[in-house]
Amino acid sequence: MSNTAIIVATWGDDTWPGTPDLPLATLPAAQRAVRERTAEMTGDLVVRLRAGVYTLDRPLEFRADQGDSGVGGHRVVYEPYGYGTAEQEEVVVSGGRAIGGWTRGPGGVWSAPVGDLEPRWLHCAGRRIGRAVSTAGLPGYVTKTEFGYVTDSAIPQGWAGPDGIEFVYTGVYPWTQARCAVAEITADGDSTRIVMAQPAWDHARRLYVGEWNGAEGNDAEGDAGWEPLDAPSEVENSRTFLTEPGTFVLDRSVPGSHLVHYLPRPEEQPDTATVLAPVLQTLVSGHGTARRPLTDLTIRGLTFAHGEWSGVRETGGYLHYHGDTHYTGGAVTEIVLPEGMGRVTVPVDTAQLPANVTFSHARRIVLAANRFTGLGAGALEIGPGCTGVVVRGNTVHDVSGSGIAVRQAADCLVEDNLVHAVGAEYRGSPAILLAATRDVVVRHNEVRDVPHAGIVVLGGESARGAQIIGNLIHHTMTVLADGGGIYVSAPQGSSFAGGTVLRGNVIHDTITSYNFGLYTDYGAAWVTVAGNVVHRGDTPAVLTVAPPLRHVAFLGNYWDDLPMGHDDPPETVYLAGNTVLPKEDFEAALAADPAGADIIASAGRRPLRPE
C-alpha cells in the first residue's frame, strides 16, 4: 500500500482521503488513516498538518496494539507542513476551549459563562492569565486551628466568593510551596472563622510539622520558632482582589453555571480576542506494554498547549514535598537535619504531578523541535518502561509544573532543549527531572528562570548511569530556597563506573539564599562532579548533608567560593584540582584560563540536527 503522506488541514473534511487537495480535518482521522496503513509500511509514513489550531475533544492516544507504531524499521511521523524549511507552518494542538458570551461590567471587568469548568488560569494572545491574588496574607492576629484559622480581623468576611479562595504557603518548608483551598469563611463573634477544605487540610497539618533553625546565609537563621502553616503568604481567587490588569477570578457561586471575571490588559478586548480555558488533562499519551511497546513514532515541530490539571480541586490542596511530588495522605516520618538546623517531616509515599503529554512502555520515540506552552500540569513525561526515547531541540515555556520528566526509563537522551518559565503554579517543580532512571543522558540544554531547582536527579536502588553534560543553567531558585542549579539525591549506582556524572555544566545566578549551585544531597553516592563552572550563587557546593555523602568526587571545577564544609569533608568525599576564582572578576579570570573558557564555549544548546 502507498506510503504517500497524509495531509490534514483545519478546512478539510474527515470523509476526504487526506490528499493535498482533499485533506482530512482532524488528528483522530489522521490517526485512523495511519492505522489502516502501518501493517504494510514500506517506508516512513508521514502525517503533515497545515497551519492552524487543532482542538482535541479527547486525548490523542497512541497505542501499540492499535497500529500506531512504525513497522519494519520505518517510522510514523507527525509534523507540520514544510517541516525543517523556511516555509514550515505553525500548528497548535490544543486542549482548550474558547470562552464566549463576554459582557462588560463595572470597573472594566468582563464576565463570561464557562458552565461546569473550573479553570485555574486562562490564555489570551499567547499569554497566561493568572488568578487575582493578594500578597497581604491573612489580616489580624491569626491562630491556626484543627479546622483552619481564626483571626480577630473582620476583613476576610468581606472577601467575595469564599469557597473559591485558595491559600498559598511559599516556603512552608524552605524548598516547598503548598496550596490549600478554603471551604467557608464565617463570622465568629468579633472574630473570623476560616474553615479549610478537606482532606488536604488534615494532610497538610500531618506533613508540615518541623523545626527550622536556619543556616548560614538563610533568611530564617536563628528562627527556632518557625511554624509551618502559620498563615498563608498569598490569597488567591476572590473578586475582592481583582485589581491587577491581566488577572481573573473563577466564580462558582452557581453550581454548574460558573463565571469567569476578567480584568483585561489595556490592549485586550475579551469580546473580540480569543480567550481560552484549558480543558483536557492529557493532550497526548503514548503507551504499550513491556512485551509490546509503542515503537518508532516521531512527533516534531508541533505546539502543544492549553492542558489543565484538576488535582487541587479534587483533594482541596497541593501539598508539595519535593521535585514534582506531592503528599496525598498516609504515613510520614521525621528527619533530623545536620548541624542543628532542625527537623522536618517526610512522606513515606508521594504522588507525582502528571504531565499533559506522556509516554510509557515506548521505544525509539523521537520528540523534536516541538513547543510545550500554556500547560497546567507538567509538560512532558517519559515514563516507566521507556527505552531509547530522544527528546531533542524542544522549547518548554509557561508551564504550571515541571518541564521534562524522565521516570523509571532507560537509555534515553534529552538534549538541546530550552526549558524556562516552568513552575508557574507549582513552584517546587524542576525544569528537568530524572527519577530512578538508568543510563539517561541530559546534555546541552539551557535551563533558566525557574522558581526552584534546574536539573534534578533522584537516585535509589534502580538508578544508575545518569550523565548531565554541557548544560547551561542560570537564574534558578528564583522563589524557593534549599536547592540548586543541579540537584542530585540518594545513591546513583554501585560504583563510579556506573554512577552519575556531572561534567562541563555552567551554572550561574542561583538566586535565593541558602542554595548550592551543584547540590549533592540526602546520601548521594557514586557521583563524579568534574569540570563544571559555578558562580553567582549562595555557595557552589555542599559537602556535609544528612544522610552523609558517600563516594562523591569534585574534580577540576571552577567556582567563585569554596564549598560549604570544605575544611572538614567526609572521608569518602574527594576534592582535587578545583579552582577558586575571584567573585568580582570571575568571568574575566575564567576566560583567561583555556580549560575554563572551553567549558563556557561548549555549554548550552546547539543547532538542531535533522532527524
N, C-alpha and C positions, 0 to 999 in steps of 0.2 A: 504493500500500500504506500502511496506517496507520502513523503515527509514534508511536503510544502508547508510553509509557515501558516499558522492560524492567526488571522487578523481580527482584532477586537476594537470597536470604536463606540463611543457613547451614543452616536447617532445610528448604530447598527440595529440588527434585529436577531434575536436568538433562533429564529426559524431559518435564517440565511446560512450559507455554507462556510462563512468565515474566510472569504477571499478579500482581496483589496477593495473590490467594487461592492461586495456584499458581505460586510463584516458582521461578526457576532456583536452582541451589545454588552454582555456581562462576563465576569470572570468565571462564575459557575458554569456557564455554557461553554466557555473555552476549555475548562477542565473536563467536561463531558466529552468534548471532541478529542482531547488528548487521550483519555481513557479508551476511546474506540481505536486508537492507532498504536498504542505503545507495544502491544504484543507483536506487531510486525515491523518494528522500527528497523531501518537500515542506515540511519544517520540521526544526528541531533534533531529533536522535534521542538520547534520554537513557536511560542505564543508571543505575538507582537501587539502591544497596546498603543492605540493612537492617543493623542493628548486628551486629558480630561480627568474628572473625578469619578471614580468607580466606587459607589457607596454599597457596602455589604449589608444585607439584612440578616445574615447569619455568618458565623466564622467560615473562612475558606480553609477546608481541612484536606490536607494531602495525606493519603493513606497508602501504605504498601500493598494492602490486599485489594485495592480498588483500581490499580493500574496507573498510579501517579508516579511510579518510579521509572527511570530510564532503564532500557533493556539492551543487553548485548554490548555493553561498554559505551553506549550512547546516552546522551543527556536529554532530559526535558528542561527547557529553558523558558522562563517568563521574563520579558524585557520590554522597555518602551520602543516604539518605532524610531529607527535611526540610532539605536544604542551605540555609543562609542564614537559618534560623529558629531560634527558641529550642528547637525540638524536633529539631534536627539530631542524627542518630545517629552513634555512633562506629564507624568502620570501619577495620580494620587489614589491610593487605596484607603478608603475612609470607613471608619466605624461610627461615624457621627450622623446626626440628623439636623437639618436646617430648622431653625426656630422662626416661625412666622406669627402674624397677628399682633405686631407691636403697636402699643399705644403710648403716647407721651403724657406723663403726669406732672405734678408739682415738682419744682426744683430740678427740672430737666431729667428726671428719672423715667426711663422707658420700661414697660412691663409687657410680658408675653406669656401665654399659657404653654406648659410643657407636659400636660397630662400627668402620668404617674412617674415620670422621670425625676431623678434626684441628682442632677449633675453637681459635681464638686468644682468644676471650672468650665468655662466656655472658650470658644475660639473664634476670633474675628480678625480678618485681614492679616492672617499669618501670625497672630499674637495670642497668647494665653490671656484670658480674662480671669483673674483670681477673685476670691471671695472677699467681701468687705471685712476689715479687721480693725480691732482696737488694740493698740500696743500698751494701753494704760493698765492692763491686767484687771484684777478684781479689786474694786474700791473698798475702803473702810478697813476696820480691824477684822481680820479673817481667821476663822477657826476651821480646821479640817475635821470632818466627822466621818462616821462609818457610811453615811448616805451621800456625802458630798461636802458642802461648806455652809457655814453661817457667817454672815457679815453684818456689822452694825450699820452699814450704809443701805439706804433705800434705793440707790441709783439702779441696781440691777432689776428692780421691779418694773422699771420703765423700759427695759430693753425689749424691742419688738421681736416677736416670734421666738420665744424662749426655747421651745422644743426643737428648734433647728440650730441652736447655738452649739459651737464646739470650742472646748478649751484646748490650748496648745501649751505644752510644757517643754521649752527649749532648755536642754542641759539638765533634764531630770536626773540622769547621770551625765557626766561631762560629755560623753560620746553619743548621747541619746536624746531624741526628741519624741515625746509621746503626745497622743491626741485622745481626748475623752469627750464624748457628747453629753450635753445637758438634757435631762428628761423634763424638768419643770423648775420654775422659779416662783416662789410664793412669799407673801408677807408672813412674818412670824413675830407678832408683837411689833416692837420697834426695830426689829432686825429683818434680814432677808435670808430665806432658806433656799438653798440651791441643791436640788437632787440630781445626781449624775446617773447616766444610763448604765444599765446592767446588761451583760455580766462584766463589761470592761472595767467598771469602777472597782469591783471587788478584786479582779485580777490585777489591776494597777496597784492597789494597796498591798497585795501579796508580793508583787515583783519589786517595786521601787521602795525597798527598805534597805537602808545602809547608813554609812557614816563616811563623809568625805572630808578629810582633814587637810586636803590641799597638797601641793607640791611646789617645788621651786619654779617660779615663773607662772604659776596658776593663779587666776584671779580669786580662787576660793581659798588661798593659803591661810591656814590657821582657823578656818571656819568649821570648828568642831560641831557647831550647832546646825549645820546644814541639814535640811529636812526635805526629802523628795515629796513632790505633790503639794507643797505648802500652799501654793497659789499658782494660777496659770500666768505665763509670760505674755500670752496673747489671747484674745477672744474673737472668734470668727462667726460670720454669717448671721448678723442681725441687721435689719434695715436701719436701726439706730446708728450704725457705724458707716452707712453708705454715703460717704462724703468725698471719697477719692475717685476722680475720674479713672475709668478703666477697671472698675470693680463691680461686682454684682452680689445679689443675695437670692437664695432659694427660699421661697415662701411655701410651706407645707400646711398652712392653716386649714385648707380644704382637702381632705384626703382624696387622692386620685385626681385632683384638679389643681396641681401645683402651678405656681407662677415663678418666673424669674424677674427680678427688678434690676435694671442695669443703668448705671450712670456712665454714659459713654465718654470716650476721649473727645476733645473738641472737634477733631476731624472726622468723627464717625457719626453715621446716621443709621441706627439699627433697622429702620423700616425699609431701607434700600440696600444695606450691606448684607452679606451672608454671615449670620451668626450661627455657629454650630454647637450643639450639645453632644458630648461623647455618649455612645450607647453601648457598643459591643465591648465586652471584656477581653475577648480573644478576636483578633483580626485574622491571623493566620496561624495554623498549627500544622505540624508535620510529624507523623509517627508511624512506627511499625511495631514489631516485636523483636525480642532477642534472636529468634530463629529466622525472622523475615523482616529485616529493617527496611525502611524507606531509603532508596538509593538514587544517586545520580540525578539530583534535582538542582538546578541553578536558578536563583532569583536575583536579578541585577537591575540597577538603575531606577527602581521604583521608590515612591514615597509612601510610608505607612503612617497614618495619622488618625486622631480622634478616637482613641480607645479609652475605656474607663476601668475602674475597679471599685466594687461595692463593698469591700471588706469592712470599712469603718461603719457603714450603715447597718450591716448585718450583726456586728458584735457590740456596737456602741463605742468603739475606740480603735486606735492603732497603737499598741504597746510595744514600741520598738525596743529591741535589745542591742543587736549588733549587726552590721552589714545590712543585708536585705531580709533579716529575720525579725519576727515579732512573736510576742507571747500571747497565747490564747487560752491559758489555764493549765493546770497540772502542777507537778512537783517543782520545787525550787531548792536551791542550795546556796550556801554562803561561801564567799571567797574573801580571805583577808589579804589586803593589798600590801606591797612591800614598803619597808621603811616607814612604818607608822602612818601610811596615807589613809587608812580606814578600812572599810569592808563594804562589799556590795553583794546583792542577791542575784543569782544567776538562774535562769530557767533550765530545767533538765531537758525539756523538749521545746522546740520552737517551730513556727510555721514560716514559710517563705512568702515574701511578696511576689506574686506571679508577674509574668511578662505578657505584653499584648501580642507578641509574636514569639512562638515557642516551638521547639523541636525536641523529640525524644526517640530513642531507638532508630537513629538515622545515620547513614553512612555516605560519604562522598557528596555532601551537600555544600554548595557554594552560595554565599550571600555577599554580593559585591556591589559597591558603589550605590547602595541604597541610602535612603534618608528616613530616619525614625524621629518623628517630631509630633508635638501635641498629643502626648500619650499619658494616660492616668495611672498606669502601673509601672513596672519595669518595661524597657524597650524590647530586648531580645534575650531569650534564654536558650542555650544549647544544653539540653538536659540529659538525664540518665540514659545510658545505652548508646550515646552518640559517639562515633569514631570518624576521624578523617574529615571533620567539618572545617571549612575555611570561611572566616569572616574577615573580609578584606575591603578596605577603602570606603567604608560606610561613614555616614555622619549621624550622630545621635545628639539630639538637642531638644530642650524643653520637654522633659520627661519627669513625671511625678516621683518615680522611684529610681532604680539602678539603670545603668546604660546597657552593658553587655555582661551577662552572667553565664558562666560555663560551670555546670554542676554534674559531678559523677560521670564525666565524659573523658575520652582518651584520644591522644594523637590528633588534637585539634590545633588550629592556627588562627590567631587573632592578630591581624597586622594592618598597619597603615590606616587606621580608623581615627576619626576626630570625635571625641566624646566630651561634651561640655554642657553646662547648664542643666544637669540632672539633679535629682533630689528636690524638685520644686515643691513637693508636699511632704515627702517622707525623707527628712533631712539627713538621716544616717546612712542613706543608700550610697554605695560606692559607684564610681564610674565604670570600672571593670572588675569583675569578681570571678575568682576561681575557687570552687568548693569541692574538696575531695576528688580532684582530677588526677589524671596520670598522663605525663609526657605532653603537656599542653604548652605551646609557645605563644607568648604575648610580646610582640616586638614592633617597634617603630610606630607606635600610636602616639597621638597627642591627647592629653587629658588636661582640662583646665576648667576653672570656675565651677567648682563643686563644693557643697557645704561640709562634707567630711572627707574621707579618705579617697585617694585617686584609684590606685590598683590594690585590691585586697586578695591575698592568697591564704585560704584556710586549709589547714592540714588535717591529719588524722591517720588512722590505720591504713587506709587505702590510697592516701595521697603520695605522689612521688613525681619527680622529674619536671616540675614547672620551670620554665625559662622566661624570665622577664628581662627583655633585652632592648636597649636602644630607644626607650620611650622618653618622650618629653612631657613632664608632669609639672604643672605650675598653677598657682592660685587655687590650691586645695585648702581644706579646713577653713572655709570662709565663714562658717556659722558655729559648728560644734568643736569640741576640744578632744584631746587624748586620741590622736590618730596620726596619720602621716601621708606623705605623697605615695609611698608604697608601704603596705601593712602586711606582715606575714605572721601567722599564728599557728602554734602547735607543730608537732613533728611533720617533717616533709620527706619521709622515706627512711631508709635504714643505713645510709652511708652518704658521704659527699658525692660519690659517683652517681647515685640515684636521687639525690636531694634537689632542692630548689636553688636556682642560680639567678641572682640579680646582677646584671652586668651592663655597663655602658648607658645607664639611665641618667637623665639630667632632671633634677628636682629643685625647683626654686619657688619662693613665695608660698610657704606653708604658713597660713595666716594667723589663726587664733593662738592664744597662749597655751602652753603645755601641749606641744606636739613634737614629733620627731620625723624629719624628712624621710629617713629609712627606718621603719619601725618593725623590729623583730620582737614579738611579744608572746606571752602566755605559753611558755615552754617550747618555743620554736627550736627545732633541731635539724641538723644537717642542711644548713643554709650557707651558701657562698655569696658574699656581697663584695663584688670586685669591680674596680674601675668605674665607679659612679661619681657624679658631681652633685653636691648638695649645698645649697646656700640660701640665705634669707628665710630661715625658719627659726623656731624656738631653739631646737637642738638637733644636730644632724642625725644622731642615732642614740639608742639607749642600750646599756649592757646589763643592767640589773632589773629584772622583772620577776613576776611570780605567776606560775612556776618558773624556775630559772631557765635561761637559755642553755642549750647543750650542743656542742659542735657547730658553732656559728663562727665563720671566718670573715673578717673585714680586711680586704687586701687591696691596696693601691687605689683607694678612693681619694677624692679631692673634696674638702669641705671647709667651712669658714669657722669651725669651732671643734673642740674635742668632744667625743661622745659622752653622754652622761654615764658616770661610773667608770671612766677610763683609768682612774687612779687605782682601782681595785677590781679588775674584771674577774668574772668567774673563771675557774681553771680551764673549762672547755670552750671559752670564747677567745679567739685568736685575732690579734691585730698586727699587721705588718705592712710597711710601705705606704701607709696613708699620709696624705699631705694636708696640712692646715695652712690655708692662705688667708691674708688679712681681710676682714669683713668689708672695710671701707674701700678696698681696691681689688675685690675678689675677681671680677671679670677680666680686668686687665692683666692681673697676675696669672690667671688661668690661660689666657690667650698667648702669653709668653712661654708657656710650657707646651711643647709639641704634643705630648700624650694627652694633656688636658684639652688642648684645642681640638684634637681629633675626636674626643668624646662629644664635645659640643657640636661639632660639624656633622657628626653621624646620627645624632639623636633626632627623633621625631619622624613625621610621616614622609614617605617617598611617593613619587608619581605612581599612579595606578597602572599596573601592568595588565595587558589584555588577558582575558580568560581563555 
